[in-house]
Amino acid sequence: MIRRLLFSYLSLMLLVLLALEVPFGFVYARSELSRFSNTAELGAVTLAGVCEERLEHGLVSDLPGLARGYARRTGSSVVVTDRTGIVLTDTANPSAAGRNVSAEPDISTALHHGPATGISADLVPGRKVLFVTVPGTSNDGVPCVVRSLYSLTPLAGRVQATWVALALVALGALAVAALIGFAFARWITRPLRDLEQATAQLAYGRLTHPPVPDRGPPELRRLVASFTHTATRLQHLLHAQEAFASEASHQLKTPLTSLRLRLENFEPHLAPRAQASLNEALGEVGRLSRMVQGLLALARLENAATTPEPVDLDAVVADRAAIWTAFAGEQRVGITVAGTRIGTVWAVQGALEQIIDNLLSNALRVSPPGTTITLATVGAPADSGRTASLVELHVTDQGPGMSETDRKRAFDRFWRAADAHHDGTGLGLPMVQRLTLASGGEVTLEAAPGGGLDAVVRLRPVQAARTRTQAPAHRRIPALRGHGPAGSRTAAETVSRQDS
């Protein structure tokens, strides 16, 4: 913005200088030429009067001396003719004496009682000169004609020096305007730079250096004050929400755990016909506990800061597949890894593990015994709307699948398919979506070939992203913890998927 303001100041200053100096330069050049012509004409008239006096007294021999003296004093060349146009003397070409020049335009004009002044390139070969041709006047007609030729080089030098001086004045004025404009632009934009820094700090969740509301124009000062008030209020709300999430996490876990223990203590004392009701109550308590943990995890995810980092997708896929294989084997479901090696992708720290755990948990819930869950990684070329290729991670099951309508609603919180018979909470896929978006990717649900569901997670590869730009700064997410299979303790593993 400083450059744009400075450019506008200098452009306006340049226009003013051009509007003032260019006309002045042309007027000066014309006035110098006019002054030079008038001076030369006055001198030629004086010389013509002297020559006329000499001719009246028959002193023709004095004319060459007079002409040479005048030529030395004025830096010109002089031609003197008689009343018929015969050259009496020529300081530039003495051998021209006796030549008839009455047919030349300026001489002809002077012989008819009219002075002639102008610039010609024909009188002196190879250069333009100022000619002043005047007649000597008497009662008997025109006794003689005097032509003075002046070089225009001195006049052009003075005019050129004037243009150079005007250019230097303009450059000096522009330099001064640039210094003043730069200082003024910095003063104007200082509050905006402070606002930019404060906004970046606020994006990371904490405004450590609020902008000072006493700099810049009054309008920007009011804007800074309003922003500071809004940011302070927003920080207060975020801190209050974070505090609630932290306190609720501890306050809700204890009564739920106590309730579960008390229900389990009833088991030895219940009649067999009440056992089913007890099991259902324990299941609902467990589902409520997982739902609370999922809500708290989502709250932390939405309020905390994220920064995508390079993560080895192949290593994470292999690790999670190994962990879930034993757990899936208990349900006689296989897990296979397929596809090409991808390398590193941009993802929030710990997000890939939580995404895969959620999707595998969801797929395992609906996979019949004897089927296989496939984790496949492929490099997807960019479509017309993307600037770089994306990597795709497919988690495909062989379960009953989902209708197109259900797939569109699957990422809504607490949504569960009407025919769902498991104890999912409806928070697993929303968490997958939040983690994927925080990592700069996207997730979709598609129908798998031959039946089942294909969850597709698209992420940006590190190599392609670096050629375009650096990883964008997001907000960092704290690790979400909980209980999962084979000793894994991410909260995502405890949050069930809302699927069919």
N, C-alpha and C positions, 0 to 999 in steps of 0.2 A: 504493500500500500504506500510505503514511503516513496518508492520509485515512481508510482503513478502520480502521486501528488507533486513530486519534484518535476516530473515530466510536464505536468499541466502548468506549473509555475514558469518553467523555462520556455515552454511553447508560447505562453501569453507574453512573456518578456521579449522573446524573439520577434513576435508579430509587432509589438510596439516599436522595437528598435528598427525593424525593416520599414515600418510606416513612417518613421521620422527621418532615418538616415539616408535611405535610398532617394527620396525626393530632394533632400538637402544636397546630396552628392551631384545629382543631375543639375540642380539649379546653380550650384557652385561652378560646375564645368561650363555651363552656358555663360554665366556672368564673367568668368575669367576670359573666355573667348571674346566676349563683347568688349571687355575692358582692353584686352590686348589689341583688338581691331581698332577701337577708338584712338588708343595711343599711337598706333602705327599710322592711322589716317591723319591725325593731327601733325605728326612729324613729317609725313609726306607733303601735306599742304604747306608747311613752313619751308621745306626744301624747294617745292615748286615755286614759291614766291621769290626765293633767293635766286633760283635759276632764271626766272623771268627777268629779274633786275639785271643779271649779268648779260642776258641776251639783248636787252634794250640798249646796253652800253657797248655792245659788240665784243664783249669779253668771253667768247665761246671757249677759249683755252682754259678758263678757270673752272669749267664745269666738271672735268674729270676729277680735279682735286676736291671740289665740294662733295661730289658723289662718294669718293673713297672715304673721306672723313666721316660723312654721315653713316656709311655702311659699317665702319669700324665701331662707331659709338652705339649703334642700334643692333648690330649683329645681323644685318640684312644684306641683300644685294640690290643695287640700284641701277635702273635703266632710265635715261633721259632722252627724249625725242624732241624734234622740232615740231612746228605746226602742221607739217605734212606727214609725220610719222616716221621720219628718218632718224635712226639712232645716232645721237650725238656722243653718248658715252654709256658703257656697260661695265660695271665693276666686276661682274662674274666672268665676262667674256669680252675683253677689250677689242678683239678682232671683229666683233659684231658691229663696230661703228660704221655707219653708212648704210646699214641694212634697213629696208623699208618694212616696218611692222604695223603699218596702219590697218591691215586687215585683221589683226588679232582682236578678239572681242573686247577685252578690257581697254586696249588702246583706242579702238574705234569709239567706244562709249565715252572715253575721256575727251577725245577730239571733238565730240559733239556736246561739250560743256557738262558732262556728267561723270562724277567719280564712280569707280567700280571697286568693290571690296568683296572678297570671298576666299574659298579654299579650292585649290586646283591641283590636279596630279599631272597636268600636261605641260606646265611651264618649266618644271625641273624634272628631268627624267628620273624615275624610280622612287619619288617621294612626293608627299603632299606638302604644299606650302600655302601660307596665307599671302595673298596678293592685295596690295592697296595701290590703285592707279588713280591719280588725280591730275586735273589740268591746271596749268597756270592761267589765271584769268586777267584780262585787261580789256580796255575799251575797244581794242581792235580785234578781239577774238581770242583764240587759244594760241599763245606764243610757244608753249612747250607742254610736254606731258612727262610726269615723273611716276615710274612704277617701282614700288618697294616689295621685295619678296622676303618673307620671314619663315624660318623653319619652325615647325610646330612641336619639335622635340622638347624644348624647355616647358612649353605649356602643358604637353602631355605628362611630363615628369611631375609638375606641380599638381595636376589633377590626380595622377596615380598616387602621389604621396598623401593627398587628401583622402582618397578612398582607403588607403592602408590605415591612416589615422582613425577613420571612422570604424573600420573593422576592429582595430585594437580597442577602441572605446566600447564597441559592442561586446567583444569578448570579455573585457573587464567587467562590464555591467552584468553579463551573463554569469561570470564567476561569482560576483557579489550576490546576485540573485540566487545562485545555486547554494551558496553557503547559508544565506538567510532562509531560503526555502527548505533546505535540509533540516536546519534547526527547528523551523516552524512545523514541518511535517513530523519530525520525531516528537515534538511536544503534543501534536494532535493525536498521533497514533500510540503514544506511550500507554494510555489506558487500555487501548485495544490489545496491545501486547501483554499487558498484565492480565487482561481477561482471558486471553488465549492460554497463558500458563496456568491460570486458576482453573480453567475448564479442563485442561489436561490432568491436573491434580485431582479434580473432582471425579473424572472418569475412572481414576484408580481407587476411588472410594474414600479419599480423605483430602480435605482442603487445608494444607499445612501453611501456605503463605497466601492469605486473601489479598486481593488487589487493594491498593491505597486509594480512597475516594477523594483525594485532594489534588489530582493532576489532570491536566488537559482542559478542554472546553467544558462549560457548565453542563451541556447535554450529556457528554460522556461521563462526567462525574456522577450525575444522577443515575446513569445506566450502571456504573460500577457499584454504586451504593445499593441499587435494586438487586443486582446479581449477588452481591455479598450476602444480603438478607435472605434471598432465595436459597443460596447454597448452604448457608448456616442452618436454615430451617430443614432443608433436605437432608443434611448430615445428621441433624438431630433425629429425624424420622428413621433414617437408615440405622442409626445406632440403637434406637428404641426397638426396631424390628429385629436386629441381630440379637439384642439382649433378650427379647421375647423368645426367639428361636432357641437360644442357648438355655434359658431357664426352663422353657417348656420341655426341652429334651430331657432334662433331669427330673422335672416334676411329674411328667406323664409316665416315664418308664417305671418308676417305683410302684405306683398303685397298680399298674397293669401286671407287673411281675407278681406283686402280692396277690392280686385277684386270681391269677393263673395258679399259684401255689395253693390257695385256699380251695379252688375248684378241684385240683388234683387230690387234696386231702379228703375230699368227700367220697372219692372212688371206693374205698374199702367198705364204706357204710351204706352204699346205695344198693337198692334192689337191682337185679339184672335188667329189669325192664326200663330202668331209668338211666342205664349206661349210655344209650344212644343220645339222650338229651345232654348228658354230661360231655360227651365227645363233641357234640355240636357247639356247646358253650365254649369249650376249650378252643375249638377251631375259630370261633368268632373272636375270642380274646386274642388269639395269635394274629388273625387278620387285622384287628384293630391296632395291635402293636406295630405291625408292618406298615399299616397306613400312616400312623403317626410318624414313624421314622421316615417314610417317603415324603410326607409333607414338610418335615423339618429339613430334609435333604434338599428339596426343591427350593425352599425359602433361602437356604444358604447359597444355593447355586445362583439364584436370581439376584441376590444382594451382594455377593462377593465379587472380587476382581478376577479376571482371566487373562492369561497371556499364552497364546499358542506357542508350542515349542516343537523342535524336531523329535519325532518318535519313530522307532523302528517298527513298522506295521507287521512285518513278517515275524519278528521275534514275539510281539505281543499275541498274534494269532496262534502261534505254536504253543506259547505258554498257557494261554487260556484253554486251548483245546486239550492239552495234557491234563490240566486240572479238572476239567469237566468230564473227561472220558470215564474216569472211575465212577463218578456220580451217575452218569448216564448209563453205565453198564448195569447198575442195580435195577434199571427199568428196561433192560435189554434193548437199548437204543444206542446206535453207533454214532461216532463223530469223526468225520474225515475232513482233511484240509486239502484244498485243490487250488489251481491257479498258478500264476507266474509270480516270481519274486518282484516286489514293489520297491522295497527300501524304506526310506524315511518319509513321513508325511507330517503336516502341521496339525497338532492337536494339543488341547489343554492337558496339563500334567494329570495323569491318572484317568483321563476321560476315556481313552480307548479301552482300557480294562473294564471300566464300568459299562460302556456301551455293549461290548461283546458279552459280558456276563448277563446283562439284562436280556439281550436277544436270545442267548442260549437258554436261559432259564425259561423264557416264554416258549421257545420252540420245544423244549423238553416237556413242558406241561401238556402239549397237545399232540406229541409224537406217539403213535401206537407202538407197542413192542415189535421188534423185528425191523423197524425202519431206521433211516440214517439221517443225521443232520449234517449238512455240508457248509463248511466255511471256505469261500472262494474269493480270491483277490484277483482283480483284473484292472488293467490300465484302460480307462475310457477316454477316447479322444474328445476334445472340446467340441461342443455344438456351436451353432452360430451366435449364441448369446454369451459365450464365455471367452475369456481372454487367455486361458491356459487349460490344459487337460486336467481331468480329475481322476483320482483313483477310486475304484469301487470295491467295497467289501460286501459280499453277499452271505447272508445267513439264511439257508434254505431248509425247510422241514418238509416232511411228507404227511403232515396232519390234514385236518379237514379244510384248512384254508379259510379265507374270509371273502365275503362279497365286496363288490366295489364300493357300495355305500358304507359298509363297516370299515373298510380300509381308509376312507376319507375321514371318519370320525375317531379312528383309533388313537390319535394323538391328543384327544381331549381328556382333560383330567377327570378321573373317576368313571370314565365311560367303560362299559363292559358289554360284550355281545349278548344278545338276548338269550342265546342258547349256551352261554358259558356255564360250565359245571365245576369250575375250580375256585379256589379262594383268592384269586387275584384282587389287587386293590385298585387297579386302573391308574397307576402312577408310573409304571415302568417305562412305557413308551414316551410319555411326556418328558421324563428325565433323559431318555436317549436323545430326543429331539433337542432339548436345551443344551446338552453336552456337545452334540454335533454342530449346532449353530454357533456355540461359543468357540469351537475349533475352526470356524470358517467353512464348514461343509453343509451338507443337507442329507436328509434321510427320507426314504419313501418306502411304502409297502406295495408289493406287486404280487400278482398271482404266479406261482411257480409252475413251470411246465410239468404236466402230468399230475397236478394237484398239489396242495400245500401252499405255504406262504413263503415269499422271498423278500426279506428285509434288506434293502440296499442302502448302505452308508457311503456317501461320496465325500472324499477328503482331498485337500490340495497337496500334491507332492512337493517336497522341499525343493527339488531341483528346478521344477517349472516355476515355482513361486519366486525363487531367488533371481531368475532371469528377468522377471517382471518387476518385482519390488521386494522390499524387506517384509518380514512378517508383520501384519498390523498389530498394534498394541490393543489388547482387549483387557478384560479384568480377570484377575487370578481367582481360581476357585479352590477353596481348601478341600483336602481329601475327605470324601464322604465315607464314613465307616459303618460297618454293620456285621452281620453273620452271613456266611455263604458256604458252599460246598468245599470239601477238602481243605478246610482251614482258611479259605479266602474270606476276608472280613470287610468287603466293601459294602456300603449301604445299598448300592444298586442291586446287589445279589439278593437282598431281602425284599426289594420292591417288586411286586408281581406285575405282570403284563395284563392289560385289559384286552384280551383277544377272544376268539370264539371259544 
